[in-house]
Every structure is written in structure tokens, then in C-alpha cells.
């Protein structure tokens, strides 16, 4: 499970290091405000949103190791630095778009196994508190599991070519 947050940390850290490496603030602003720069940073925002889903899924299922906790802390630390750059292009996400607490599958929910995303274990039919119908509603099925499109996309592109197909622990 640690490979996912580790991969997310690499993506977020690379963006942060790249922007920190630009010595001229005017050039940095120009890069961030360019169409390509904004598209790139929006992708990084989506990676961070996936990590917030996974973090919640980990905590809800009590499978959080010390290594995972440290990775999640490292991600938040780098993310907080990156937000300063995002503010230059008004790309800083609404805090509520990072809140997936309403997506947790609680004991007694009918069809919980079918509703659980195979990457983050949260409900594929639930949305963040700042629901954006354009980006929050995509899901897909693969290999007998459902996935949030962004979770599957991140896993396939940054972790390994096949999504994991995690299942909820029996506590539900």
C-alpha cells in the first residue's frame, strides 16, 4: 500500500522542486500562468485529491502503518509549500474539494464491497464536499471492481499498469 503514497509524493515533490528551481519570480509566474503550466498543476491537484481519498480509506480501515503515516505527512508538507505557487494562478483548490469524509463506507451499508473504489476504498458514488460535476463524477469498472476515474488513472500512470482491486476488510 505504501507504493501509492510514495508515488504521489514523487509527483508533488517534482512539481514543487521544479518551481522552486526557477530563480526568477517573474519567469516562475509566467510558467505557472501559461496554459501548459496551469494544466500541469491541475493534474498535481488531482494527484493530491487522490492521496486525500486514500488517506481517508487507510484511516477508516485501520491499516495505517508508521511508514504510511510518515509518507502522508511528507506529502502534506510538500503540498503546503506548493500551494504558494498555485496561488499565483488562482489554482489553489477549495478545502472542501479535498474533504471526502462523506464518501466513507460505514458498517451496515448494503453492497459496500461493490461500492468501494479498488484504490482508495471510498464510495465510488459519493463526492467531495465541494462537488464539481465535471471532475468528481467519473468512475469506471475493471476486473470486477469499481474505481474513481482519478484513482485508477493515477495508479495506472504513476504506480503500476494494473489497478490493485483492494477489498474492504470484513469489519463492514
N, C-alpha and C positions, 0 to 999 in steps of 0.2 A: 504493500500500500504506500510505502514511503516514496516510491518512484514517481508518483503523480505530483505530490507537493514539491519534490526535488526538481522535477521538470518545470513546474510553474515558477519556482524561484529562479531558475536559469533564464526563463523568458523575461521575467520582470526585471531581474538584475541586469540583463543585457541591455534592455531599454534604458534603464537608469544610468548604467556605465557609459552608454553611447552619448546620452545627452549631457552627462557630467563632463565628458571628454571634449566637448565643443567649447573652446576657450572664449570665444566672442559671444556675449549675450545676445547681440542683435542677430548673429547668424543662427544661434540656437532658436530664437523666437521665430525666425524665418522658416527654419526646418520644421518646427512644431506646427506652424500655421499653414504650411503647404498642404495640398490635398493628400499627398503620399504620407506626410508626417502625421496628419490627423487620422488617416485610415489605419496606419500602423499603431498609433496609440489607442485607438478604439479597440483594436484587436487585443492589446495588452489589458485594457479594461475588462474585456470579456474573459480573458485568462484569469484575472483576479476574481471575477464573479464566480467562475467555476471553482476556484480554491475556497471561496466562502461557502459554496454549496457542500463541497467535500468536507470542509472543517465541521460543518453542522452535522453532516451524516456520520462522521467519525465520533463526534461527541455524543450523538443520540444513540449510537450503537455500542458505546463504551469500548472501542477498540484503539484508543489513542495511546501510543507508546511515548516515551520520553523523546525519542528521535523525531516522531511526527510533531509533537508539541514544539520542539525547537525549530523545525522547518517552518511551521506555521508562524512562529514569532519572527523568524528571519524574513519571511515573505511580507509580513505587515510592516516591518522596519524599512525594507527597501521600498515598499509601496508608498509609505508616508513621505519618503524623500521624492518619489516620482510625482506625487500629487502637485508639488510646487511647479513642475514643468507643465503639467496638464492645465493648470490654471491660466497659462499663457494663451491657450487656445479654447478656453472655457469647455474643456473636456472632462473636468472633474465630475465623476458620477454622483448622482443623488445618493446619499447614505441609504435611503430606503431601497434603492435598486440593488443593494448589497445585503439586504435583510431577507433571508429565506426561512425565517422561523415558522412561517405559516405553511411551509412545504414539508415539515417533518411528518413522518408516518408514525402515528401513535398506536399503542396496543389496542386491539379490538377493531381496527379498521378493516373492513371487508376488502378482499383482493389486494391486500398490502403488497404481497410479493409481485403481483403483476404491475402495480403502480410504481414500484421502486425503480429509479434510474440505476442502470447497471454500473455506473461510475460513482455517483455521489450518494445513492440510496435514499434520495428525497423523492417526493411525489412528482412524477412527470407531468401531472395535470395541474399542479399548483404553480403560482407565480411569486416573484419578489413583491415586496410591499409597494414599490414604485413600478407597477406593471406597465410594460411597454409592449403592446400587442405585436409590434414589428419584430422584436428580438426575443421576447420571452416565451412565445407560444410554440416554437418549433420542437417537435420530438420525432423520434424515429424508432423503428423496431429492427432488431438484428439478432439472429441466433437465439430466439426465444426470450429476449429481454427488450425492455423499452429504455430509451435514453433521452435526456435533454440533448438537443442537437449540438449545443455548445460543449457539453461534457464529452460527447462522443468525438466531436471534431478535434477538441484539444487532445484527447487521449491518442487518437489515431495519428495526429500530426506531430505530437511532442513526446509521447511516451513509447508506444509501440503500435504496429499496424492493425492490431485487433483489439476491440474494446474488451474490458475484463469480465463483464457479466456477473458482478457481485450480487449476492443474495442477502436479504435481511436475515439477521440472526433470529433464532427461534423465540426470542423474547416477545415478539409481536403476536 
